[in-house]
């Protein structure tokens, strides 16, 4: 008879999440040998290796380990749901992935509201590109991902939180800053400052392609802050979706946001999860907190 305990699975998941048995032992307040023994017992039970060990570099999941991680999360989720139903309160930790450009604008406030309601829950954050979030959801590394609904696979379920319309970003002294709206044609004539992240770059460049246009030149940046700084200093114009509240770059130079004349579908902000893994009560509570947060945000804007 195969005997697998919830404790073994929890040690396995913690090691996968933190990349080493040492870090997992520190987080769980359990000895490192106990973590290593639990993983060894699981590997002996499965007859396959869960991790590749690298001296002084921690561990990396094998392909088999990635598949078993999703199963382990699933089983622990069921156990957690039973426990939560009995105790009537939420505790534990939630693995949350966040798209890197959305994180600064929304995650701090959303986490504050969530922690106020559930002080015994800890959320572990993983900031990543859209492509990496897709992979992390598929591998079971995260339970939820706050991201844009761009090219999500059919096996990913999503809860829509908000819709954000692309806008043009210009330096304050630019001639187009006086216009009420800016067309894609106007933007195509200027150097274009592109946020060069998987998923994002294709989405923004496609706005030009749908109009049969190509930017005069492209300057690539890997962060929202760099894009805003480059535009503020007159190096080009940009299209963005995430809109920080302050219209200045890091160096204090002013920026101007203008609607785009052409109508484009809004980019939907969603909380995504894998359909194959039952959502835990913690994840369900976070989804509800996300709905409330964005509903209040919309009310403040209006």
C-alpha positions in Angstrom: 0.0 0.0 0.0 1.3 3.4 -1.0 1.5 5.7 2.1 1.8 9.4 1.4 1.2 11.9 4.2 0.0 15.5 3.9 3.2 16.5 5.9 5.4 15.0 3.2 3.4 16.8 0.5 3.6 20.1 2.3 7.4 19.8 2.7 7.7 18.9 -1.0 5.6 22.0 -2.0 7.6 24.3 0.3 10.9 23.1 -1.2 9.6 23.6 -4.7 8.4 27.1 -3.9 11.6 28.2 -2.2 14.1 26.4 -4.3 16.0 24.7 -1.4 15.4 22.4 1.6 17.2 24.9 3.8 14.9 27.8 2.9 11.8 25.5 3.2 13.0 24.4 6.7 13.4 28.1 7.7 9.9 29.0 6.5 8.2 26.0 8.1 10.3 26.0 11.2 11.2 22.4 10.6 14.7 20.8 10.6 16.3 20.6 7.2 17.0 16.8 7.6 13.3 16.3 8.2 12.5 18.1 4.9 15.1 16.1 3.0 13.9 12.8 4.5 10.3 13.5 3.5 11.3 14.2 -0.1 13.4 11.1 -0.2 10.5 9.0 1.0 8.2 10.5 -1.6 10.8 9.8 -4.3 11.1 6.2 -3.1 7.3 5.9 -3.1 7.0 7.3 -6.6 10.0 5.5 -8.0 11.1 8.8 -9.7 13.1 11.8 -8.8 11.3 15.0 -7.9 14.3 17.4 -7.8 17.6 17.9 -9.5 20.1 18.7 -6.7 22.8 21.3 -7.4 25.6 21.8 -4.8 25.2 25.2 -3.1 22.5 26.2 -5.6 19.4 24.6 -4.2 17.1 22.3 -6.1 15.1 22.4 -9.4 12.0 20.4 -10.2 12.3 17.6 -12.7 9.5 17.3 -15.3 8.0 14.6 -13.1 8.3 16.8 -10.1 6.5 19.7 -11.9 3.6 17.3 -12.6 3.5 16.1 -9.0 3.6 19.6 -7.7 0.3 20.4 -9.2 -1.2 17.1 -7.8 0.3 18.0 -4.3 -1.2 21.4 -4.4 -4.5 19.9 -5.3 -4.5 17.4 -2.4 -3.4 20.0 0.1 -6.1 22.3 -1.2 -8.8 19.7 -0.4 -7.3 19.1 3.0 -7.2 22.9 3.7 -10.8 23.3 2.6 -11.9 20.6 5.1 -9.9 22.2 7.9 -11.2 25.7 7.1 -14.8 24.4 7.1 -14.2 23.0 10.6 -12.4 26.0 12.2 -14.4 28.7 10.5 -11.4 31.0 9.8 -8.7 31.3 7.2 -5.0 30.8 7.9 -2.0 29.6 5.9 -0.2 31.0 2.8 -1.2 31.7 -0.8 1.2 31.6 -3.8 0.3 34.6 -6.0 1.9 35.5 -9.3 1.7 39.1 -10.5 2.5 40.7 -13.8 5.4 43.0 -13.3 3.8 46.2 -14.6 0.5 45.6 -12.6 2.3 44.9 -9.3 3.3 48.4 -8.2 0.0 50.0 -9.1 -2.4 47.5 -7.5 -0.7 44.8 -5.3 0.2 46.9 -2.3 -3.3 48.2 -1.8 -4.9 44.9 -2.6 -2.7 43.1 -0.1 -3.5 45.7 2.6 -7.2 45.1 2.2 -6.7 41.4 2.2 -4.5 41.3 5.3 -6.9 43.5 7.1 -9.7 41.0 6.5 -7.5 37.8 7.0 -4.6 38.6 9.3 -3.5 35.0 9.6 -2.9 34.5 5.9 0.5 35.2 4.3 0.7 35.9 0.5 3.9 34.9 -1.2 4.5 37.1 -4.3 6.1 36.1 -7.6 6.5 39.0 -10.0 7.0 37.8 -13.6 6.2 38.4 -17.2 3.0 37.1 -18.7 4.7 34.2 -20.3 6.3 33.1 -17.0 3.0 33.4 -15.2 1.4 31.1 -17.8 4.2 28.6 -17.1 4.0 28.9 -13.3 0.2 28.3 -13.4 0.6 25.3 -15.6 3.4 23.9 -13.3 1.4 24.5 -10.1 4.0 26.9 -8.8 1.4 29.5 -8.1 -2.3 29.2 -7.4 -3.5 32.6 -8.7 -2.0 35.2 -11.1 -3.0 38.8 -11.3 -2.4 39.6 -15.0 -3.8 40.8 -18.2 -6.0 38.4 -20.2 -3.7 38.1 -23.1 -3.3 34.7 -24.9 -4.4 32.7 -21.9 -4.7 29.0 -22.7 -8.1 27.2 -22.6 -7.2 25.3 -19.4 -6.8 28.6 -17.5 -9.9 29.9 -15.8 -10.1 33.7 -15.1 -12.1 36.1 -13.1 -12.3 39.5 -14.7 -11.6 42.3 -12.2 -11.3 45.4 -14.5 -10.8 46.6 -18.0 -8.1 49.2 -18.9 -8.0 51.0 -22.2 -4.6 51.7 -23.9 -3.6 55.4 -23.8 -0.9 57.5 -25.3 1.9 58.8 -23.1 3.7 62.0 -24.1 6.2 64.5 -22.6 4.5 67.6 -21.3 6.0 69.9 -23.9 5.2 67.8 -27.0 3.0 69.3 -29.7 0.5 66.4 -29.4 0.1 67.1 -25.7 -2.3 69.9 -26.5 -4.6 67.5 -28.5 -7.7 66.0 -26.9 -7.0 62.6 -28.4 -4.0 61.2 -30.2 -4.3 58.9 -33.3 -2.2 55.8 -34.0 -1.1 57.6 -37.2 0.4 60.4 -35.1 2.1 58.0 -32.8 3.6 56.1 -35.7 5.5 59.2 -36.9 7.4 59.5 -33.7 10.1 57.3 -32.0 8.1 54.7 -30.0 9.2 53.7 -26.5 8.2 50.1 -26.2 7.9 48.1 -22.9 9.8 45.0 -24.1 8.1 42.2 -22.1 6.7 39.0 -23.5 3.0 39.5 -24.2 3.2 43.2 -23.7 5.3 44.1 -26.7 3.2 42.0 -29.0 0.0 43.6 -27.7 1.2 47.2 -28.2 2.9 46.7 -31.6 -0.4 45.0 -32.8 -2.2 48.3 -32.3 0.0 49.7 -35.1 -0.4 46.6 -37.3 -4.2 46.6 -37.1 -4.0 50.1 -38.7 -1.5 49.1 -41.3 1.3 51.1 -39.6 4.8 50.7 -38.2 6.5 53.0 -35.7 9.2 55.2 -37.2 11.7 53.7 -34.8 11.4 51.6 -31.6 13.3 52.0 -28.3 12.9 49.0 -26.1 12.7 49.2 -22.3 12.1 46.4 -19.8 10.1 48.3 -17.2 7.2 50.6 -16.9 9.3 53.1 -14.9 12.0 53.2 -17.7 9.3 53.8 -20.3 7.9 56.7 -18.4 11.3 58.2 -17.7 12.3 58.0 -21.4 9.1 59.6 -22.5 9.3 62.4 -19.9 12.7 63.3 -21.2 11.6 63.5 -24.8 13.1 60.3 -26.3 9.8 59.3 -27.8 6.1 58.5 -27.2 4.6 55.4 -25.7 1.3 53.4 -25.4 0.6 52.0 -22.0 -2.3 50.4 -20.1 -1.3 50.6 -16.5 -1.6 54.2 -15.3 0.1 55.3 -12.1 -1.6 58.2 -10.4 1.3 60.7 -10.7 2.0 62.3 -14.1 5.8 62.6 -13.6 8.8 60.5 -14.3 11.3 59.5 -11.6 13.3 62.7 -12.2 10.2 64.9 -11.8 9.7 65.7 -15.4 6.1 66.0 -16.4 4.1 63.5 -18.5 0.8 63.8 -20.3 -1.7 61.0 -20.8 -4.1 61.2 -23.7 -6.8 58.9 -25.1 -6.1 57.2 -28.4 -8.5 58.3 -31.1 -9.1 54.8 -32.5 -11.2 52.4 -30.4 -9.4 49.3 -29.1 -10.8 46.6 -26.8 -9.8 47.2 -23.2 -7.2 45.0 -21.7 -8.9 42.9 -19.0 -7.2 42.5 -15.7 -7.9 39.1 -14.3 -7.1 36.7 -11.5 -6.2 33.5 -13.4 -6.0 30.0 -12.0 -5.5 26.4 -13.4 -8.8 24.6 -14.1 -7.2 21.3 -13.1 -6.5 22.4 -9.5 -9.4 23.0 -7.2 -9.3 26.6 -5.8 -8.7 26.7 -2.0 -10.7 28.8 0.4 -7.7 31.1 0.6 -7.7 31.6 -3.1 -11.5 32.1 -3.2 -11.2 34.8 -0.5 -8.5 36.6 -2.4 -10.6 36.6 -5.6 -13.4 38.2 -3.6 -11.0 40.7 -2.2 -9.8 41.5 -5.7 -13.3 42.1 -6.9 -13.9 44.5 -4.0 -10.6 46.3 -4.5 -11.2 47.0 -8.2 -14.8 47.9 -7.7 -13.8 50.6 -5.1 -11.0 51.7 -7.4 -13.6 52.3 -10.2 -15.8 54.2 -7.8 -13.0 56.5 -6.8 -12.1 57.2 -10.4 -15.7 58.1 -11.3 
